[in-house]
Amino acid sequence: MKGFDVTVRDVSRAYGDFKALDNVSIDIKKGEFFSLLGPSGCGKTTLLRIIAGFDSPDVGTVLLDGKDILPLPPEKRQVNTVFQSYALFPHLSVYENVAFPLRLKKVEESKLDAKVREYLHLVQLDGHRDKKPNMLSGGQKQRVAIARALINEPSVLLLDEPLSALDAKLRQNLLVELDHLHDQIGITFIYVTHDQSEALSVSDRIAVMNQGKVLQIGSPYEIYESPATDFVARFIGETNLFPATVKACTPYDDYFMTTLEIPALDTEIKVTDYDNLPVGQRVSFTVRPEKIKITGDAPQRLGKDINRFRGIVEEPVYSGFQSKYYVRLDNGTVVKVIQQHANYMDEGPSISWKDQVHVSWSAEDGYIVEVVDS
C-alpha cells in the first residue's frame, strides 16, 4: 500500500465559545479511502484543515506514519488538498495549472512535461490541455484540481467536499472516476462530505461526526446496518426509529430473541440482538423502510419472529426504481416502507393511495440502536 497512516489523537479545537472539535481520535490506514461524514458545522472540514496544516488544534496530536506533523508548515507535510471551489488560476491553461506545483520546485522542463502529460491522461483531460478554466465544465475543472494535487505525489490526498458544486448526475459519474483513480494510485484519501450516499459508495471506512464528536467509525455496511446512535441511524439513509423498553430477552441459537414494548406502535415486537439486555432497559429500535414488506393481503409468512401491522397508505411516492409508502397504522403512527421494482409492471405499482395494507418485518431485520441511560 502507498501513502501514509494518519493518526488523529485527542484533538480539540474551539473558536471562542464554539467547540468545533471535541476530543477527536481517528486511525486511518495507509492506502485507505476514508470519509468524514456529517452535517454542516459538525467539524469535519476543521479536522481536514488541521491535517493539512491550515489550522492548529488547541490540544491533541496528528501523526503521519507515526511522525508528529503539527510543527510542520503545509508544504512540508506530504499532504495535498482538493477544494470545493477548484482554486484554479483563471489566467493559466489546464496544462499550466497542473504544472504549477512542479514549476515552483523548478523541475526541469522535460521531466515536467512528461509528468503533466501523465496526470492529464490519468484524469482524462489529454484533449483539453490548452484550454483556460472558463472553457471547462465543472467536472473538468475538478479533474484539473485533482491532477494538480496529485502531481506533487502526496502521501495523503485531502478532498474537501470536492463534488458539492456539481449537478447530481455529474457528481455520481465523477465519484466513480474518483474511486477508480484511488484504485490506480493507491495513496491514502481522506474525503469530506455531508452526502451519505457519496460516503457509502466509495469509502473503505467512514467516520460519522456531529457537533465536533466522532459518533461511529466503520465500513459502509456497518454504519448502515448497525448504527451506533439515533443520530447515525437517522443521518445514514432513511429509517423508522422508536423509543422502546425491553420486556424479555431469551437465548435463541447464538443470539437473543428480545421482546420490546414500543409505545408508538402500541404493542410489543420481536428483534434479535447479541446482547443479553436486562428487562426494563430503555433502548432505541430501528427498522429500515426497505426491510419492511407491504402487501394488500395478510402476509403468508407466519411465526413468532414476524412483526405484523395493518394500516392505510397515506402517501405513495413513485420514483421509478422504487416506491415509498407512508403508511398510517391502525394506532395512528406513520411508518415509511420502500418497495423495490425489480420487474416490469404493466399498470404501475399494485398498491396506491388510501389502500388498506399489511406491513411486516422479520425480527432479524430490526436493530437495537443504542441503550438509553436510565
Backbone hydrogen bonds in HBPLUS format (Angstrom, degrees):
<---DONOR---> <-ACCEPTOR-->    atom                        ^
c    i                          cat <-CA-CA->   ^        H-A-AA   ^      H-
h    n   atom  resd res      DA  || num        DHA   H-A  angle D-A-AA Bond
n    s   type  num  typ     dist DA aas  dist angle  dist       angle   num
A0065-ASP N   A0005-ASP O   2.87 MM  60  4.90 162.8  1.90 140.4 146.1     1
A0006-VAL N   A0028-ILE O   2.93 MM  22  4.97 160.5  1.97 139.2 145.6     2
A0028-ILE N   A0006-VAL O   2.76 MM  22  4.97 174.3  1.76 162.5 163.2     3
A0007-THR N   A0063-LEU O   2.88 MM  56  4.94 166.4  1.90 146.8 150.2     4
A0063-LEU N   A0007-THR O   2.80 MM  56  4.94 163.2  1.83 146.5 152.4     5
A0008-VAL N   A0026-ILE O   2.80 MM  18  5.00 177.2  1.80 163.0 163.6     6
A0026-ILE N   A0008-VAL O   2.78 MM  18  5.00 145.5  1.90 131.2 141.9     7
A0009-ARG N   A0061-THR O   2.93 MM  52  5.29 176.1  1.93 157.6 158.0     8
A0061-THR N   A0009-ARG O   3.01 MM  52  5.29 158.7  2.06 146.5 153.3     9
A0011-VAL N   A0024-VAL O   2.91 MM  13  4.91 166.2  1.93 139.4 135.3    10
A0024-VAL N   A0011-VAL O   2.79 MM  13  4.91 166.2  1.81 139.6 136.0    11
A0012-SER N   A0059-VAL O   3.16 MM  47  5.52 156.4  2.22 137.3 138.6    12
A0058-ASP N   A0012-SER O   2.84 MM  46  5.77 150.1  1.93 151.1 160.4    13
A0013-ARG N   A0021-LEU O   3.00 MM   8  4.90 154.5  2.06 123.0 125.7    14
A0020-ALA N   A0013-ARG O   2.80 MM   7  5.55 123.3  2.12 144.5 161.5    15
A0021-LEU N   A0013-ARG O   3.05 MM   8  4.90 159.1  2.10 139.1 141.6    16
A0015-TYR N   A0018-PHE O   2.73 MM   3  5.18 159.8  1.77 158.7 163.2    17
A0018-PHE N   A0015-TYR O   3.11 MM   3  5.18 153.9  2.18 127.4 123.3    18
A0022-ASP N   A0212-GLY O   2.76 MM 190  5.12 162.7  1.79 140.0 133.8    19
A0032-GLU N   A0029-LYS O   3.10 MM   3  5.43 156.9  2.15 136.4 134.2    20
A0189-PHE N   A0032-GLU O   2.91 MM 157  6.20 161.7  1.94 152.0 158.2    21
A0204-ASP N   A0033-PHE O   2.74 MM 171  5.29 168.7  1.76 151.3 155.3    22
A0034-PHE N   A0189-PHE O   2.88 MM 155  6.03 174.1  1.88 156.9 154.8    23
A0191-TYR N   A0034-PHE O   2.79 MM 157  6.10 161.5  1.82 153.6 160.2    24
A0035-SER N   A0205-ARG O   3.10 MM 170  6.56 162.7  2.13 150.8 155.4    25
A0207-ALA N   A0035-SER O   2.85 MM 172  6.23 160.8  1.89 164.6 170.9    26
A0036-LEU N   A0191-TYR O   2.77 MM 155  6.06 155.4  1.83 146.9 153.6    27
A0193-THR N   A0036-LEU O   3.07 MM 157  6.40 162.7  2.10 165.5 164.9    28
A0037-LEU N   A0207-ALA O   2.89 MM 170  6.03 172.4  1.90 159.0 161.7    29
A0209-MET N   A0037-LEU O   2.73 MM 172  6.01 162.1  1.76 163.6 168.8    30
A0038-GLY N   A0193-THR O   3.36 MM 155  6.92 147.0  2.48 143.4 152.6    31
A0042-CYS N   A0039-PRO O   3.20 MM   3  5.73 142.0  2.36 143.6 139.7    32
A0212-GLY N   A0042-CYS O   2.83 MM 170  5.15 142.1  1.97 122.7 131.4    33
A0047-LEU N   A0043-GLY O   3.01 MM   4  6.22 157.4  2.06 151.2 156.8    34
A0048-LEU N   A0044-LYS O   3.07 MM   4  6.35 153.9  2.15 141.5 148.7    35
A0049-ARG N   A0045-THR O   2.87 MM   4  6.11 158.6  1.92 151.7 156.9    36
A0050-ILE N   A0046-THR O   3.01 MM   4  6.27 145.4  2.13 144.7 154.0    37
A0051-ILE N   A0047-LEU O   3.05 MM   4  6.37 157.0  2.11 149.3 154.9    38
A0052-ALA N   A0048-LEU O   2.90 MM   4  6.15 153.4  1.97 147.8 155.9    39
A0053-GLY N   A0049-ARG O   2.92 MM   4  5.99 133.1  2.15 135.8 147.2    40
A0054-PHE N   A0049-ARG O   2.85 MM   5  5.05 137.7  2.03 152.8 155.1    41
A0069-ILE N   A0062-VAL O   3.08 MM   7  6.16 167.8  2.09 163.3 165.1    42
A0064-LEU N   A0067-LYS O   2.94 MM   3  5.26 154.6  2.00 144.8 145.5    43
A0067-LYS N   A0064-LEU O   3.02 MM   3  5.26 168.0  2.04 114.3 117.8    44
A0072-LEU N   A0069-ILE O   2.93 MM   3  5.30 149.7  2.02 113.9 123.6    45
A0076-LYS N   A0073-PRO O   3.01 MM   3  5.59 160.7  2.04 121.9 128.2    46
A0077-ARG N   A0074-PRO O   3.26 MM   3  5.54 167.3  2.27 118.6 118.9    47
A0155-SER N   A0078-GLN O   2.92 MM  77  5.59 149.1  2.02 134.5 141.6    48
A0156-VAL N   A0078-GLN O   3.35 MM  78  6.75 143.7  2.49 150.1 158.1    49
A0080-ASN N   A0156-VAL O   3.16 MM  76  6.64 158.7  2.20 162.8 168.7    50
A0158-LEU N   A0080-ASN O   2.79 MM  78  6.05 175.0  1.79 165.7 167.5    51
A0082-VAL N   A0158-LEU O   2.74 MM  76  6.16 155.0  1.80 160.5 169.1    52
A0160-ASP N   A0082-VAL O   2.91 MM  78  6.18 164.7  1.93 173.3 177.3    53
A0086-TYR N   A0083-PHE O   3.37 MM   3  5.42 167.1  2.39 107.4 109.1    54
A0087-ALA N   A0085-SER O   2.78 MM   2  5.52 143.5  1.91  98.8  91.4    55
A0092-LEU N   A0089-PHE O   3.20 MM   3  5.55 160.5  2.24 113.1 119.0    56
A0097-ASN N   A0093-SER O   2.84 MM   4  6.08 152.1  1.92 152.6 160.7    57
A0094-VAL N   A0131-LYS O   2.78 MM  37  5.76 134.7  1.98 158.5 171.9    58
A0098-VAL N   A0094-VAL O   3.09 MM   4  6.34 162.9  2.12 153.6 157.0    59
A0095-TYR N   A0129-ARG O   2.88 MM  34  4.78 156.4  1.93 147.4 139.5    60
A0099-ALA N   A0095-TYR O   2.91 MM   4  6.09 147.9  2.01 143.3 153.7    61
A0100-PHE N   A0096-GLU O   2.99 MM   4  5.82 127.1  2.28 137.3 147.3    62
A0102-LEU N   A0099-ALA O   2.92 MM   3  5.46 123.7  2.24 117.0 131.6    63
A0103-ARG N   A0099-ALA O   3.01 MM   4  6.25 150.6  2.09 153.4 161.9    64
A0104-LEU N   A0100-PHE O   3.07 MM   4  6.36 151.2  2.15 152.9 160.1    65
A0105-LYS N   A0102-LEU O   3.10 MM   3  5.02 125.0  2.41  91.6 105.8    66
A0107-VAL N   A0102-LEU O   3.13 MM   5  5.59 172.6  2.13 150.3 152.4    67
A0106-LYS N   A0103-ARG O   2.98 MM   3  4.77 153.3  2.06  97.3 105.6    68
A0112-LEU N   A0108-GLU O   2.91 MM   4  6.05 161.1  1.94 157.2 163.0    69
A0113-ASP N   A0109-GLU O   2.85 MM   4  5.97 165.6  1.87 152.1 155.3    70
A0114-ALA N   A0110-SER O   3.15 MM   4  6.31 160.0  2.19 141.8 147.0    71
A0115-LYS N   A0111-LYS O   2.98 MM   4  6.16 158.5  2.03 148.1 154.1    72
A0116-VAL N   A0112-LEU O   2.90 MM   4  6.12 167.7  1.91 159.3 162.2    73
A0117-ARG N   A0113-ASP O   3.03 MM   4  6.15 166.0  2.05 149.4 153.2    74
A0118-GLU N   A0114-ALA O   3.02 MM   4  6.16 150.4  2.11 140.1 148.5    75
A0119-TYR N   A0115-LYS O   2.99 MM   4  6.31 159.4  2.03 156.0 160.2    76
A0120-LEU N   A0116-VAL O   2.90 MM   4  6.04 152.4  1.97 150.9 159.0    77
A0121-HIS N   A0117-ARG O   3.01 MM   4  6.10 151.8  2.10 140.9 148.3    78
A0122-LEU N   A0118-GLU O   2.98 MM   4  6.22 145.1  2.11 136.6 146.8    79
A0123-VAL N   A0119-TYR O   3.18 MM   4  6.39 145.3  2.31 139.8 146.1    80
A0125-LEU N   A0120-LEU O   2.76 MM   5  5.04 174.4  1.76 153.6 153.9    81
A0124-GLN N   A0121-HIS O   3.08 MM   3  4.80 162.0  2.11 101.9 105.7    82
A0128-HIS N   A0125-LEU O   3.03 MM   3  5.33 167.3  2.04 119.2 121.7    83
A0131-LYS N   A0128-HIS O   3.17 MM   3  5.55 163.3  2.20 116.0 121.2    84
A0135-MET N   A0132-LYS O   2.91 MM   3  5.60 164.9  1.94 126.2 131.1    85
A0136-LEU N   A0133-PRO O   3.07 MM   3  5.37 165.7  2.09 117.1 119.4    86
A0141-LYS N   A0137-SER O   2.93 MM   4  6.23 157.2  1.99 153.0 159.4    87
A0142-GLN N   A0138-GLY O   3.05 MM   4  6.31 156.2  2.11 146.6 152.7    88
A0143-ARG N   A0139-GLY O   3.07 MM   4  6.32 144.7  2.19 138.5 148.0    89
A0144-VAL N   A0140-GLN O   3.01 MM   4  6.35 150.4  2.10 147.2 154.7    90
A0145-ALA N   A0141-LYS O   3.02 MM   4  6.37 159.6  2.06 150.0 155.1    91
A0146-ILE N   A0142-GLN O   2.95 MM   4  6.19 150.5  2.03 143.5 151.6    92
A0147-ALA N   A0143-ARG O   2.88 MM   4  6.11 162.6  1.91 150.8 155.2    93
A0148-ARG N   A0144-VAL O   2.88 MM   4  6.11 159.3  1.92 153.1 158.9    94
A0149-ALA N   A0145-ALA O   3.04 MM   4  6.24 147.0  2.16 139.1 147.7    95
A0150-LEU N   A0146-ILE O   2.90 MM   4  6.12 150.6  1.99 149.1 157.6    96
A0151-ILE N   A0147-ALA O   2.96 MM   4  5.99 141.6  2.11 147.8 156.3    97
A0153-GLU N   A0150-LEU O   2.73 MM   3  5.20 158.3  1.77 119.3 125.5    98
A0157-LEU N   A0188-THR O   2.84 MM  31  6.24 166.1  1.86 166.8 170.8    99
A0190-ILE N   A0157-LEU O   2.92 MM  33  6.29 160.2  1.95 161.6 163.7   100
A0159-LEU N   A0190-ILE O   2.84 MM  31  6.16 164.3  1.87 164.2 164.1   101
A0192-VAL N   A0159-LEU O   2.77 MM  33  6.02 175.6  1.78 176.2 174.7   102
A0161-GLU N   A0192-VAL O   2.95 MM  31  5.30 141.9  2.09 128.7 137.6   103
A0164-SER N   A0161-GLU O   3.42 MM   3  5.65 166.5  2.44 111.7 115.4   104
A0166-LEU N   A0163-LEU O   3.07 MM   3  5.59 166.0  2.09 120.6 124.7   105
A0171-ARG N   A0167-ASP O   2.81 MM   4  5.91 157.1  1.86 160.0 167.9   106
A0172-GLN N   A0168-ALA O   3.06 MM   4  6.29 153.8  2.13 145.1 150.9   107
A0173-ASN N   A0169-LYS O   3.07 MM   4  6.37 159.7  2.11 148.2 153.5   108
A0174-LEU N   A0170-LEU O   2.87 MM   4  6.06 166.6  1.89 156.0 159.5   109
A0175-LEU N   A0171-ARG O   2.92 MM   4  5.99 144.0  2.05 141.0 151.3   110
A0176-VAL N   A0172-GLN O   3.20 MM   4  6.47 153.4  2.27 145.2 150.2   111
A0177-GLU N   A0173-ASN O   3.13 MM   4  6.48 155.9  2.19 144.4 151.2   112
A0178-LEU N   A0174-LEU O   2.79 MM   4  6.01 151.5  1.87 146.1 154.2   113
A0179-ASP N   A0175-LEU O   3.00 MM   4  6.25 155.4  2.06 147.1 152.9   114
A0180-HIS N   A0176-VAL O   2.97 MM   4  6.25 155.1  2.04 145.9 153.0   115
A0181-LEU N   A0177-GLU O   2.80 MM   4  6.03 151.7  1.88 146.4 154.8   116
A0182-HIS N   A0178-LEU O   2.94 MM   4  6.22 153.1  2.01 145.1 151.9   117
A0183-ASP N   A0179-ASP O   3.06 MM   4  6.38 153.1  2.14 143.3 150.3   118
A0184-GLN N   A0180-HIS O   2.99 MM   4  6.31 143.8  2.12 143.5 153.6   119
A0184-GLN N   A0181-LEU O   3.11 MM   3  5.04 120.0  2.49  91.9 106.9   120
A0185-ILE N   A0181-LEU O   3.00 MM   4  6.29 166.5  2.02 160.8 161.8   121
A0186-GLY N   A0182-HIS O   2.72 MM   4  5.32 151.6  1.80 142.7 152.1   122
A0198-GLU N   A0195-ASP O   3.17 MM   3  5.48 124.9  2.49 104.5 117.2   123
A0199-ALA N   A0195-ASP O   3.26 MM   4  6.64 165.3  2.28 155.0 158.0   124
A0200-LEU N   A0196-GLN O   2.93 MM   4  6.07 164.0  1.96 150.1 154.6   125
A0201-SER N   A0197-SER O   3.06 MM   4  6.04 145.1  2.19 137.3 146.1   126
A0202-VAL N   A0198-GLU O   3.36 MM   4  6.61 153.3  2.44 157.1 160.4   127
A0203-SER N   A0199-ALA O   3.19 MM   4  5.60 156.1  2.25 148.5 152.9   128
A0206-ILE N   A0218-GLY O   2.77 MM  12  5.56 158.7  1.81 155.5 159.5   129
A0218-GLY N   A0206-ILE O   3.03 MM  12  5.56 152.7  2.10 148.1 156.2   130
A0208-VAL N   A0216-GLN O   2.88 MM   8  5.44 162.9  1.91 163.4 167.5   131
A0215-LEU N   A0208-VAL O   2.79 MM   7  5.67 156.1  1.85 160.7 169.0   132
A0210-ASN N   A0213-LYS O   2.98 MM   3  5.48 153.3  2.05 150.5 159.2   133
A0213-LYS N   A0210-ASN O   3.05 MM   3  5.48 166.0  2.07 118.0 122.5   134
A0223-ILE N   A0219-SER O   2.92 MM   4  6.15 167.1  1.94 164.9 168.2   135
A0224-TYR N   A0220-PRO O   3.01 MM   4  6.11 159.2  2.06 147.5 152.9   136
A0225-GLU N   A0221-TYR O   2.82 MM   4  5.81 169.2  1.83 156.5 159.8   137
A0226-SER N   A0222-GLU O   2.85 MM   4  5.19 146.9  1.96 131.8 141.1   138
A0233-ALA N   A0229-THR O   3.06 MM   4  6.34 164.4  2.09 152.1 156.4   139
A0234-ARG N   A0230-ASP O   2.97 MM   4  6.22 157.0  2.02 152.1 157.7   140
A0235-PHE N   A0231-PHE O   2.80 MM   4  5.90 158.3  1.84 153.8 160.7   141
A0236-ILE N   A0232-VAL O   2.98 MM   4  5.87 161.8  2.01 151.7 154.5   142
A0240-ASN N   A0287-VAL O   3.13 MM  47  5.40 146.6  2.24 129.8 139.9   143
A0287-VAL N   A0240-ASN O   3.03 MM  47  5.40 147.2  2.14 143.9 154.1   144
A0242-PHE N   A0285-PHE O   2.81 MM  43  5.25 160.6  1.85 154.8 161.4   145
A0285-PHE N   A0242-PHE O   2.80 MM  43  5.25 169.0  1.81 159.4 163.3   146
A0244-ALA N   A0283-VAL O   2.91 MM  39  5.31 157.7  1.96 154.2 150.3   147
A0283-VAL N   A0244-ALA O   2.93 MM  39  5.31 165.8  1.95 139.7 143.8   148
A0245-THR N   A0261-GLU O   3.03 MM  16  5.21 147.1  2.14 136.4 146.7   149
A0261-GLU N   A0245-THR O   2.81 MM  16  5.21 167.0  1.83 154.0 157.7   150
A0246-VAL N   A0281-GLN O   2.89 MM  35  5.32 162.9  1.92 150.1 155.4   151
A0280-GLY N   A0246-VAL O   2.79 MM  34  5.19 172.5  1.79 144.2 146.7   152
A0247-LYS N   A0259-THR O   2.78 MM  12  5.39 176.4  1.78 155.9 156.5   153
A0259-THR N   A0248-ALA O   2.87 MM  11  5.02 165.2  1.90 137.1 141.9   154
A0250-THR N   A0257-MET O   3.00 MM   7  5.20 173.7  2.00 138.5 139.5   155
A0257-MET N   A0250-THR O   2.75 MM   7  5.20 161.2  1.78 161.6 159.0   156
A0252-TYR N   A0255-TYR O   2.67 MM   3  5.36 158.3  1.71 163.1 155.1   157
A0255-TYR N   A0252-TYR O   3.03 MM   3  5.36 163.2  2.06 128.8 133.2   158
A0256-PHE N   A0273-ASP O   2.77 MM  17  5.31 162.6  1.80 164.9 170.8   159
A0273-ASP N   A0256-PHE O   2.93 MM  17  5.31 150.1  2.02 149.5 157.7   160
A0258-THR N   A0271-VAL O   2.79 MM  13  5.28 161.8  1.83 156.8 158.2   161
A0271-VAL N   A0258-THR O   2.92 MM  13  5.28 147.9  2.02 150.1 159.2   162
A0260-LEU N   A0269-ILE O   2.89 MM   9  5.39 165.5  1.91 156.4 161.2   163
A0269-ILE N   A0260-LEU O   2.87 MM   9  5.39 151.4  1.95 148.3 157.7   164
A0262-ILE N   A0267-THR O   3.05 MM   5  5.94 170.9  2.06 167.2 167.5   165
A0265-LEU N   A0262-ILE O   3.00 MM   3  5.49 139.6  2.17 113.2 124.0   166
A0266-ASP N   A0262-ILE O   2.97 MM   4  6.14 118.4  2.36 142.4 158.9   167
A0266-ASP N   A0263-PRO O   3.01 MM   3  4.73 141.9  2.16  93.8 105.7   168
A0272-THR N   A0363-ALA O   3.15 MM  91  5.66 157.0  2.20 124.0 121.1   169
A0281-GLN N   A0278-PRO O   3.10 MM   3  5.68 158.5  2.15 136.4 137.6   170
A0372-VAL N   A0282-ARG O   2.84 MM  90  5.31 160.3  1.88 137.6 141.5   171
A0284-SER N   A0370-GLU O   3.01 MM  86  5.55 138.2  2.19 151.6 161.7   172
A0369-VAL N   A0284-SER O   2.83 MM  85  5.37 138.9  2.00 137.6 148.5   173
A0286-THR N   A0367-TYR O   2.86 MM  81  5.34 161.5  1.90 156.2 162.6   174
A0367-TYR N   A0286-THR O   2.86 MM  81  5.34 140.5  2.01 156.5 165.6   175
A0291-LYS N   A0288-ARG O   2.97 MM   3  5.41 153.7  2.04 114.3 122.8   176
A0292-ILE N   A0289-PRO O   3.28 MM   3  5.54 156.2  2.34 104.5 111.4   177
A0338-ILE N   A0289-PRO O   3.00 MM  49  5.06 169.2  2.02 106.0 104.5   178
A0293-LYS N   A0360-SER O   2.75 MM  67  5.23 168.9  1.77 167.9 165.0   179
A0360-SER N   A0293-LYS O   2.94 MM  67  5.23 147.7  2.04 142.8 151.9   180
A0295-THR N   A0358-HIS O   2.96 MM  63  5.34 158.5  2.01 153.1 159.8   181
A0358-HIS N   A0295-THR O   2.79 MM  63  5.34 160.2  1.83 160.3 166.3   182
A0306-ILE N   A0303-GLY O   3.38 MM   3  5.78 170.5  2.39 115.6 116.2   183
A0363-ALA N   A0305-ASP O   2.65 MM  58  5.05 133.1  1.86 152.7 165.0   184
A0307-ASN N   A0361-TRP O   2.86 MM  54  5.41 177.2  1.86 162.3 161.5   185
A0361-TRP N   A0307-ASN O   3.01 MM  54  5.41 144.6  2.14 140.9 152.0   186
A0309-PHE N   A0359-VAL O   2.84 MM  50  5.34 152.9  1.91 161.0 166.8   187
A0359-VAL N   A0309-PHE O   2.88 MM  50  5.34 162.0  1.91 148.2 154.4   188
A0330-ASP N   A0310-ARG O   3.10 MM  20  6.06 138.3  2.28 151.4 145.6   189
A0311-GLY N   A0357-VAL O   2.98 MM  46  5.47 150.8  2.06 152.9 152.4   190
A0357-VAL N   A0311-GLY O   2.85 MM  46  5.47 170.4  1.86 151.1 153.8   191
A0312-ILE N   A0328-ARG O   2.93 MM  16  5.35 153.5  2.00 139.4 144.2   192
A0328-ARG N   A0312-ILE O   2.91 MM  16  5.35 155.5  1.97 162.7 155.1   193
A0313-VAL N   A0355-ASP O   2.98 MM  42  5.45 158.4  2.03 149.8 156.1   194
A0354-LYS N   A0313-VAL O   2.85 MM  41  4.86 158.0  1.89 144.6 145.2   195
A0314-GLU N   A0326-TYR O   2.75 MM  12  5.54 152.7  1.82 160.3 169.5   196
A0315-GLU N   A0326-TYR O   3.33 MM  11  5.08 148.5  2.44 133.4 137.2   197
A0326-TYR N   A0315-GLU O   2.90 MM  11  5.08 156.5  1.95 142.0 149.8   198
A0317-VAL N   A0324-LYS O   2.70 MM   7  4.99 152.0  1.77 154.1 161.6   199
A0324-LYS N   A0317-VAL O   2.80 MM   7  4.99 163.8  1.83 144.1 148.2   200
A0319-SER N   A0322-GLN O   2.79 MM   3  5.35 162.6  1.82 169.9 172.4   201
A0321-PHE N   A0319-SER O   3.00 MM   2  5.80 128.4  2.27 108.0  93.0   202
A0341-HIS N   A0321-PHE O   2.84 MM  20  5.24 166.7  1.86 144.1 139.5   203
A0323-SER N   A0339-GLN O   2.91 MM  16  5.28 155.1  1.97 146.1 154.2   204
A0339-GLN N   A0323-SER O   2.82 MM  16  5.28 168.2  1.84 161.4 165.1   205
A0325-TYR N   A0337-VAL O   2.73 MM  12  5.10 166.5  1.74 156.8 161.6   206
A0337-VAL N   A0325-TYR O   2.88 MM  12  5.10 150.3  1.97 148.3 156.6   207
A0327-VAL N   A0335-VAL O   2.89 MM   8  5.36 166.1  1.91 165.2 162.9   208
A0335-VAL N   A0327-VAL O   2.90 MM   8  5.36 158.6  1.95 146.5 149.9   209
A0329-LEU N   A0333-THR O   2.77 MM   4  5.43 167.7  1.79 162.2 157.8   210
A0332-GLY N   A0329-LEU O   2.84 MM   3  5.26 164.7  1.87 119.1 124.0   211
A0355-ASP N   A0352-SER O   3.13 MM   3  5.77 155.1  2.19 138.4 138.7   212
A0365-ASP N   A0362-SER O   2.97 MM   3  5.33 153.0  2.05 109.3 117.6   213
